[in-house]
Amino acid sequence: MRLALPRWTGPLAVKAAVFITVMCCALAALLGVLVHVSVTDQTVG
């Protein structure tokens, strides 16, 4: 028995997946910048 899903759940799922991917990338980039700054401060300062 297949679950009858509304028609908009397909595009919504795609949008949610893209949103989550972008947010993960942004978080990883932010974390990388923070680590880079702290390491640079330790080595230079």
Backbone as JSON, one array per atom type, in Angstrom:
{
  "sequence": "MRLALPRWTGPLAVKAAVFITVMCCALAALLGVLVHVSVTDQTVG",
  "N": [[0.84, -1.2, 0.0], [0.68, 2.08, -1.0], [1.62, 5.27, 0.22], [-0.38, 8.11, -0.08], [0.85, 11.0, -1.11], [0.8, 14.58, -1.0], [1.06, 16.72, -3.93], [2.98, 18.71, -3.75], [4.99, 17.83, -2.08], [7.21, 16.63, -3.26], [8.86, 18.67, -4.67], [9.25, 20.17, -2.36], [10.72, 18.48, -0.72], [13.06, 18.33, -2.2], [13.87, 21.0, -2.09], [14.29, 21.21, 0.66], [16.4, 19.41, 1.0], [18.41, 20.65, -0.51], [18.62, 23.03, 0.91], [19.51, 22.11, 3.42], [21.98, 21.03, 2.65], [23.33, 23.34, 1.74], [23.36, 24.8, 4.11], [24.96, 23.14, 5.72], [27.38, 23.3, 4.33], [27.91, 26.03, 4.61], [28.2, 26.2, 7.37], [30.44, 24.55, 7.74], [32.34, 26.03, 6.34], [32.39, 28.39, 7.86], [33.28, 27.37, 10.3], [35.79, 26.47, 9.5], [37.02, 28.92, 8.87], [37.04, 30.13, 11.41], [38.71, 28.35, 12.85], [41.04, 28.62, 11.35], [41.66, 31.31, 11.8], [42.09, 31.31, 14.58], [44.27, 29.55, 14.8], [46.15, 30.92, 13.28], [46.45, 33.21, 14.84], [47.63, 32.04, 17.09], [50.08, 31.08, 16.06], [51.3, 33.31, 14.85], [51.01, 35.43, 16.71]],
  "CA": [[0.0, 0.0, 0.0], [1.5, 3.29, -1.11], [1.08, 6.44, 0.89], [-0.73, 9.17, -1.02], [1.43, 12.26, -0.68], [0.42, 15.74, -1.82], [1.94, 16.92, -5.07], [4.05, 19.65, -3.45], [6.02, 17.26, -1.2], [8.41, 16.35, -4.06], [9.7, 19.88, -4.73], [9.58, 20.6, -1.0], [11.81, 17.61, -0.25], [14.26, 18.75, -2.93], [14.28, 22.29, -1.52], [14.81, 20.95, 2.01], [17.71, 18.77, 0.85], [19.34, 21.68, -0.98], [18.79, 23.96, 2.02], [20.36, 21.45, 4.42], [23.32, 20.93, 2.08], [23.92, 24.69, 1.75], [23.62, 25.18, 5.51], [26.12, 22.36, 6.18], [28.57, 23.87, 3.69], [28.15, 27.33, 5.23], [28.69, 25.93, 8.72], [31.79, 24.02, 7.61], [33.19, 27.15, 5.93], [32.52, 29.27, 9.02], [34.14, 26.68, 11.26], [37.14, 26.5, 8.94], [37.56, 30.27, 9.02], [37.32, 30.35, 12.83], [39.88, 27.57, 13.21], [42.17, 29.23, 10.66], [41.97, 32.57, 12.5], [42.65, 31.01, 15.91], [45.6, 28.95, 14.6], [47.03, 32.0, 12.81], [46.72, 34.03, 16.02], [48.57, 31.32, 17.95], [51.4, 30.93, 15.44], [51.87, 34.63, 14.58], [51.08, 36.21, 17.94]],
  "C": [[0.88, 1.25, 0.0], [0.81, 4.46, -0.44], [0.81, 7.53, -0.14], [-0.22, 10.51, -0.48], [0.93, 13.4, -1.56], [1.46, 16.01, -2.89], [3.14, 17.81, -4.73], [5.16, 19.06, -2.58], [7.3, 16.94, -1.95], [9.34, 17.55, -4.11], [10.13, 20.35, -3.34], [10.74, 19.78, -0.46], [13.12, 18.0, -0.92], [14.79, 20.05, -2.34], [14.88, 22.1, -0.14], [16.2, 20.34, 1.93], [18.77, 19.79, 0.43], [19.65, 22.65, 0.16], [19.73, 23.39, 3.08], [21.8, 21.37, 3.92], [24.03, 22.27, 2.14], [24.27, 25.11, 3.17], [24.84, 24.43, 6.07], [27.41, 22.94, 5.6], [28.93, 25.21, 4.34], [28.73, 27.15, 6.63], [30.13, 25.44, 8.68], [32.76, 25.15, 7.24], [33.44, 28.1, 7.1], [33.46, 28.67, 10.06], [35.59, 26.69, 10.79], [37.8, 27.86, 9.11], [37.93, 30.54, 10.48], [38.57, 29.61, 13.27], [41.13, 28.19, 12.6], [42.62, 30.5, 11.39], [42.63, 32.28, 13.84], [44.05, 30.42, 15.78], [46.59, 30.01, 14.16], [47.41, 32.9, 13.98], [47.76, 33.36, 16.92], [49.98, 31.29, 17.36], [52.06, 32.29, 15.24], [52.07, 35.41, 15.88], [51.86, 35.48, 18.99]]
}
